[in-house]
Amino acid sequence: MQKNTVALSLAGKKFQVPCAPSDAPDLLLAAQAVNDALQKSSSSLPLETRLLMLSLNLSYELLQADRFTKSLESEVSTNLRQVQRMLEEQKGEETDD
């Protein structure tokens, strides 16, 4: 996989981040989301505190999304087993005829 770098700014600091070319747009969007969240946060707090709180919030959201995804996967798996069982029952009924 080819690696390039993407130039982005976080909290007013410039960074060159190595990434695959296909990842660059998402990294830029992520940087913009971080910068937007920092602007919305209380500017009376030190930058370090705001960054730590932002990290905590993003981590929490990621954990929630992961739990939601696992719950959906479990539900889809259960539904798929039910459909397979129904199809097998239907197929068994057709062979009995």
Backbone hydrogen bonds, N-H to C=O, Kabsch-Sander energy under -0.5 kcal/mol:
donor,donor_aa,acceptor,acceptor_aa,energy
4,N,19,C,-3.4
6,V,17,V,-2.3
8,L,6,V,-0.5
8,L,15,F,-2.5
10,L,13,K,-2.7
13,K,10,L,-2.2
15,F,8,L,-3.0
17,V,6,V,-2.7
17,V,15,F,-0.6
19,C,4,N,-3.2
23,D,20,A,-1.8
24,A,20,A,-0.8
24,A,21,P,-0.7
27,L,23,D,-2.2
28,L,24,A,-2.4
29,L,25,P,-2.1
30,A,26,D,-2.5
31,A,27,L,-2.5
32,Q,28,L,-2.2
33,A,29,L,-2.3
34,V,30,A,-2.4
35,N,31,A,-2.6
36,D,32,Q,-2.7
37,A,33,A,-2.5
38,L,34,V,-2.4
39,Q,35,N,-2.0
40,K,36,D,-1.7
41,S,37,A,-1.1
45,L,42,S,-1.5
50,R,46,P,-2.3
51,L,47,L,-2.8
52,L,48,E,-2.3
53,M,49,T,-2.5
54,L,50,R,-2.3
55,S,51,L,-2.5
56,L,52,L,-2.4
57,N,53,M,-2.7
58,L,54,L,-2.7
59,S,55,S,-2.4
60,Y,56,L,-2.5
61,E,57,N,-2.5
62,L,58,L,-2.2
63,L,59,S,-2.4
64,Q,60,Y,-2.5
65,A,61,E,-2.5
66,D,62,L,-2.4
67,R,63,L,-2.4
68,F,64,Q,-2.4
69,T,65,A,-2.6
70,K,66,D,-2.5
71,S,67,R,-2.3
72,L,68,F,-2.5
73,E,69,T,-2.7
74,S,70,K,-2.2
75,E,71,S,-2.3
76,V,72,L,-2.9
77,S,73,E,-2.4
78,T,74,S,-2.4
79,N,75,E,-2.5
80,L,76,V,-2.6
81,R,77,S,-2.3
82,Q,78,T,-2.1
83,V,79,N,-2.4
84,Q,80,L,-2.7
85,R,81,R,-2.5
86,M,82,Q,-2.4
87,L,83,V,-2.6
88,E,84,Q,-2.5
89,E,85,R,-2.4
90,Q,86,M,-2.6
91,K,87,L,-2.6
92,G,88,E,-2.4
93,E,89,E,-2.1
94,E,90,Q,-1.9
95,T,91,K,-1.7
96,D,92,G,-1.2
97,D,93,E,-0.8
